[in-house]
C-alpha cells in the first residue's frame, strides 16, 4: 500500500490507540448510530479488501519482475560462458593447425644462405634447447641445397649431459660427411654443455667478451640432517638397497658414498674431456687449466685453442659474401610450451621428483 493510500485510510491515520481505547471508540460510534451499525462500515471493509487485493497483485508483479530479471541475468552468463568456451576451442584448433602446418618450419629459400639452428637457454629434454629439437633443425639445414653452411647459434650455460652428448654425436656425424661446414657461433655464453656441443663443429666463433669453456661436471645439493634433528622432525625413508637414498638431503652421507659419487662425476667429466679433444684436436693448447672447469672470455679462449675466430653472426655472414641468415630451428607449439612450463612449476611447488639428471654440464 502506498503512502498516498495510507493518508486517505482512516484505519491508518490519527493517534495510535490501545485495544481498550479502540473498544470504547467503537461503542461510542455504535451508540451514535440509530441501528447500531458502524457508519460506513460495510463500505470501508469492502474498500479495505480491495486495497489488500491490489497490494497483493502489486507484490506479485514485483516478484514476477524479479524472477524475469534473474532469468535474463542467468541467460547473459550462459551466453558469456558459451562464447568463452567457443573461443577456447577455436584457439585450440588454431594452435593445432599452427603446429601441424606452420610450426613444421619454413621451406628453404632458393638463394644462397646460412642455415642457423638456435641453442638458447638450458639444454634439457623439456626445454626449447632439447636435443630432439636441435638435431631436427640440424638435419633440415644440412639437407637444404642452398645452405652454404650450418650455423649453431649458441647462447646457453649448458645443461643435461645426455642431451649435450646427443647433439655432439649428431654434429660429428654430419661433420664426417664433409658436405658443408658446420660453424658454432657463441653469443653471450657458450659454457659447459653448450661448449660440449660447440666442440663438435668444424669451427667455433665467439665475440671477444663471450664466456666460453667451463669444461667440468657439477652436482649441487644441501644437507639438512642437523636441521631436522633440531626441529625434532623424524625422517622416514624406506629403501631396498643400502645406498638407494645416499643423495637424500636429509640423510648423512658416508665417506664411501662420497668417494663413489666423486667417481661418477669424474667418469662423466672424462667423457666431456674425450669428446672435446676429439672435436678440437690439435687446436687445443697444452694447458692443464683447460679441463678444470674455468671459464674464459672469447679473447682468452682463442689463445687456448677453445675458439678459432673472434666475431659474430654478422661477421660470419660477411665472410660468405653477405649470405642471408635462415633460421631452421623448429618452431615451438605455444600451447605445448605453456603446458610444459605449467607442469614443471606445479611439480616444483608440490615437491614432486623431476626427470632432470642431478649431474649437469652447467654453470652453477
C-alpha positions in Angstrom: 0.0 0.0 0.0 1.4 3.4 -1.0 1.8 6.4 1.3 -1.0 8.2 -0.6 -3.4 5.4 0.2 -2.4 5.5 3.8 -3.2 9.2 4.1 -6.8 8.6 3.0 -7.4 5.5 5.1 -8.9 6.2 8.5 -7.6 2.8 9.7 -4.0 4.0 9.5 -4.5 7.7 10.3 -4.9 9.5 13.6 -3.3 8.8 17.0 -2.4 5.2 17.9 -5.0 3.7 20.3 -4.7 1.0 22.8 -7.1 -2.0 22.5 -9.2 -0.6 25.3 -9.4 2.9 23.7 -10.4 1.3 20.4 -13.2 -0.7 22.0 -14.6 2.4 23.7 -14.4 4.3 20.4 -16.4 1.6 18.7 -19.0 1.6 21.5 -19.5 5.4 21.2 -19.9 5.1 17.4 -22.4 2.3 17.8 -24.4 4.4 20.3 -24.4 7.3 18.0 -25.9 5.2 15.1 -29.7 4.5 15.3 -29.5 0.9 14.1 -26.2 0.1 15.9 -24.1 -0.3 12.8 -20.8 1.4 12.2 -21.3 4.3 9.8 -19.9 3.4 6.5 -18.6 0.1 8.0 -19.6 -2.0 5.0 -18.2 0.4 2.5 -14.9 0.8 4.4 -14.4 -3.0 4.8 -15.1 -3.5 1.1 -12.6 -0.8 0.3 -10.0 -2.4 2.6 -10.4 -5.8 0.9 -10.0 -4.2 -2.5 -6.9 -2.4 -1.4 -5.5 -5.6 0.1 -6.2 -7.4 -3.2 -4.4 -4.6 -5.1 -1.4 -4.7 -2.8 -1.2 -8.5 -3.3 -1.3 -8.0 -7.0 1.4 -5.4 -6.8 3.6 -7.7 -4.7 3.0 -10.5 -7.2 4.1 -8.1 -10.1 7.2 -7.2 -8.2 8.1 -10.9 -7.6 7.5 -11.7 -11.3 9.7 -8.8 -12.3 12.4 -10.1 -10.0 12.2 -13.6 -11.5 12.4 -12.2 -15.0 15.4 -10.1 -14.1 17.2 -13.1 -12.6 16.4 -15.2 -15.7 17.7 -12.5 -18.0 20.9 -12.4 -15.9 21.3 -16.2 -16.0 20.9 -16.2 -19.8 23.5 -13.5 -20.1 26.0 -15.5 -18.1 25.2 -18.6 -20.0 25.8 -16.8 -23.3 29.1 -15.5 -21.9 30.4 -18.9 -21.0 29.3 -20.4 -24.3 31.1 -17.6 -26.1 34.2 -18.1 -23.9 34.3 -21.9 -24.5 33.8 -21.3 -28.2 36.8 -19.0 -28.2 38.8 -21.6 -26.2 38.0 -24.3 -28.7 38.8 -22.0 -31.6 42.2 -21.1 -30.0 43.0 -24.8 -29.5 42.1 -25.6 -33.1 44.2 -22.7 -34.3 47.1 -23.8 -32.2 46.8 -27.4 -33.6 46.7 -26.0 -37.1 49.7 -23.9 -36.4 51.7 -26.8 -35.1 50.8 -29.1 -38.0 51.1 -26.8 -40.9 53.1 -23.8 -39.8 55.4 -24.9 -37.0 56.9 -27.6 -39.1 59.3 -24.9 -40.3 59.6 -22.7 -43.4 60.6 -24.1 -46.7 64.2 -23.5 -47.6 64.9 -20.3 -49.6 66.2 -20.7 -53.2 69.0 -18.2 -52.7 72.3 -19.0 -51.0 72.1 -18.6 -47.3 73.4 -19.8 -43.9 71.2 -22.3 -42.1 71.0 -21.2 -38.5 70.0 -23.5 -35.6 69.4 -21.8 -32.3 70.6 -23.3 -29.0 69.2 -20.9 -26.4 68.9 -21.4 -22.6 69.4 -24.5 -20.6 70.0 -27.7 -22.6 67.4 -30.1 -21.3 64.9 -32.6 -22.7 62.0 -30.3 -21.6 63.4 -27.0 -22.7 63.5 -25.3 -26.1 67.1 -26.3 -26.4 66.3 -30.0 -26.3 68.4 -32.5 -28.3 65.4 -33.6 -30.3 64.6 -30.0 -31.4 68.2 -29.0 -32.1 69.0 -32.2 -34.1 65.9 -31.8 -36.2 67.0 -28.3 -37.1 70.5 -29.5 -37.9 69.0 -32.1 -40.3 66.9 -29.6 -42.1 69.7 -27.1 -42.5 72.1 -29.9 -43.7 69.7 -31.1 -46.3 69.0 -27.6 -47.7 70.7 -27.4 -51.0 71.2 -23.6 -50.9 72.6 -23.6 -47.3 76.3 -22.7 -47.7 77.0 -23.7 -44.1 75.2 -24.9 -41.0 75.5 -22.5 -38.1 74.9 -23.5 -34.4 74.0 -20.2 -32.7 74.8 -20.8 -29.0 73.7 -18.8 -26.0 73.5 -21.3 -23.2 75.1 -22.1 -19.8 74.9 -25.8 -20.5 72.7 -28.4 -19.0 72.0 -32.1 -19.3 75.0 -34.4 -20.1 72.8 -36.8 -22.1 71.2 -34.0 -24.2 74.6 -32.4 -24.8 76.1 -35.7 -25.9 73.2 -36.4 -28.3 73.7 -33.1 -30.0 77.5 -33.6 -30.1 77.1 -37.0 -31.7 74.7 -35.6 -34.3 77.1 -32.8 -35.3 80.0 -35.1 -35.5 78.1 -37.5 -37.7 77.2 -34.7 -40.1 80.7 -33.2 -40.0 82.2 -36.6 -41.0 80.1 -36.5 -44.2 82.0 -33.3 -45.2 79.3 -31.9 -47.4 79.2 -28.4 -45.9 80.9 -26.7 -42.9 79.3 -26.6 -39.5 80.2 -23.5 -37.6 79.4 -22.8 -33.9 78.8 -19.1 -33.0 78.8 -18.2 -29.3 76.7 -15.2 -28.4 76.9 -14.2 -24.7 77.8 -17.5 -23.3 78.7 -21.0 -24.5 79.7 -22.8 -21.4 79.8 -26.4 -20.1 77.2 -28.4 -22.1 76.9 -25.7 -24.6 80.7 -25.8 -25.3 80.4 -29.6 -25.4 78.0 -29.1 -28.4 80.2 -26.4 -30.0 83.3 -28.6 -29.8 81.8 -30.9 -32.4 81.7 -28.1 -35.0 84.3 -27.6 -37.7 84.9 -24.1 -36.4 84.0 -22.0 -33.3 83.4 -18.3 -33.5 82.9 -16.1 -30.4 82.8 -12.4 -29.5 85.8 -11.1 -27.5 83.6 -10.7 -24.4 81.7 -14.0 -24.8 82.1 -16.5 -21.9 83.5 -19.8 -23.2 84.6 -23.1 -21.6 83.7 -24.4 -18.1 84.6 -27.9 -19.1 83.5 -29.7 -16.0 80.7 -31.5 -14.2 78.7 -30.4 -11.3 76.2 -31.8 -8.8 74.9 -29.4 -6.1 72.7 -30.2 -3.1 72.2 -29.5 0.6 72.5 -31.4 3.8 69.6 -30.8 6.3 70.2 -33.7 8.7 71.1 -31.5 11.6 68.4 -29.0 10.9 65.6 -31.6 11.2 67.1 -33.0 14.3 67.0 -29.6 16.0 63.4 -29.2 14.8 62.5 -32.6 16.2 61.5 -34.0 12.8 61.9 -37.7 12.1 62.9 -38.5 8.5 61.2 -41.7 7.3 62.7 -43.1 4.1 62.1 -46.8 3.1 64.6 -48.3 0.6 65.7 -51.6 -0.8 69.4 -51.2 -1.1 71.7 -49.6 1.4 72.8 -46.8 -0.9 69.5 -46.1 -2.6 68.9 -42.8 -0.7 72.5 -41.7 -0.4 71.7 -38.4 -2.2 68.8 -37.6 0.2 69.5 -34.1 1.6 68.0 -35.1 5.0 70.4 -38.0 5.5 74.1 -38.2 6.2 76.5 -39.3 3.5 79.3 -41.7 4.4 82.9 -41.4 3.2 82.4 -44.5 0.9 79.3 -43.0 -0.7 81.1 -39.6 -1.2 84.0 -41.4 -2.9 81.7 -43.4 -5.1 79.8 -40.2 -6.2 83.0 -38.5 -6.9 83.9 -41.4 -9.2 80.6 -40.9 -11.1 81.4 -37.2 -11.6 85.0 -38.0 -12.7 83.8 -40.5 -15.2 81.3 -38.1 -16.7 84.0 -35.4 -16.7 86.3 -37.7 -18.6 83.6 -38.3 -21.3 83.4 -34.5 -21.7 87.2 -34.2 -22.0 87.5 -37.0 -24.5 84.8 -35.6 -26.8 86.2 -32.0 -26.6 89.6 -33.4 -27.6 88.0 -35.4 -30.4 86.3 -32.3 -31.7 89.0 -29.8 -31.3 92.1 -32.0 -31.9 95.5 -30.3 -32.2 94.0 -26.8 -31.9 93.8 -27.1 -28.1 96.7 -25.6 -26.2 98.7 -27.7 -23.8 97.3 -26.1 -20.7 96.2 -28.1 -17.6 93.6 -25.5 -16.8 91.6 -26.2 -19.9 89.6 -29.0 -18.2 89.5 -27.6 -14.7 86.0 -26.0 -15.1 87.3 -22.5 -15.5 85.5 -20.2 -17.9 87.2 -17.6 -20.2 86.4 -14.7 -22.4 86.3 -15.3 -26.1 89.6 -13.5 -26.4 91.3 -15.7 -23.8 89.6 -18.8 -25.3 91.2 -18.1 -28.7 94.6 -18.2 -27.1 93.8 -21.5 -25.5 92.5 -23.1 -28.8 88.9 -23.3 -27.5 87.8 -20.8 -30.1 89.0 -20.4 -33.7 87.9 -16.8 -34.6 86.6 -13.7 -32.9 83.4 -12.5 -34.4 79.6 -12.9 -34.6 76.8 -13.9 -36.9 77.2 -10.7 -38.8 80.9 -11.2 -39.5 80.2 -14.8 -40.4 77.6 -13.7 -43.0 80.0 -11.2 -44.5 82.6 -14.0 -44.8 80.1 -15.8 -47.0 79.6 -12.8 -49.3 76.7 -11.4 -47.3 74.7 -14.5 -47.4 71.4 -14.1 -45.6 70.6 -16.0 -42.3 67.8 -18.5 -42.4 66.5 -20.0 -39.2 65.9 -23.8 -39.4 65.1 -24.2 -35.7 61.7 -26.0 -35.4 59.1 -23.6 -34.1 57.6 -24.3 -30.7 54.0 -25.2 -30.2 52.8 -22.3 -27.9 50.2 -24.5 -26.1 52.7 -27.3 -25.5 55.3 -24.8 -24.2 52.8 -23.3 -21.8 51.6 -26.8 -20.6 55.2 -28.0 -20.1 56.1 -24.8 -18.1 53.0 -25.2 -16.0 53.7 -28.8 -15.3 57.3 -28.1 -14.3 56.2 -25.2 -11.9 53.5 -27.4 -10.4 55.9 -30.3 -9.9 58.4 -28.0 -8.2 55.7 -26.4 -6.0 54.3 -29.8 -4.9 57.8 -31.2 -4.3 57.5 -33.9 -6.9 60.6 -35.6 -8.4 61.9 -34.2 -11.6 63.2 -36.1 -14.6 66.4 -34.0 -14.9 69.6 -35.7 -14.1 71.4 -34.5 -10.9 74.7 -34.4 -12.7 75.0 -31.4 -15.0 77.3 -29.9 -17.6 76.2 -26.5 -16.5 77.4 -23.3 -14.7 76.2 -23.3 -11.0 
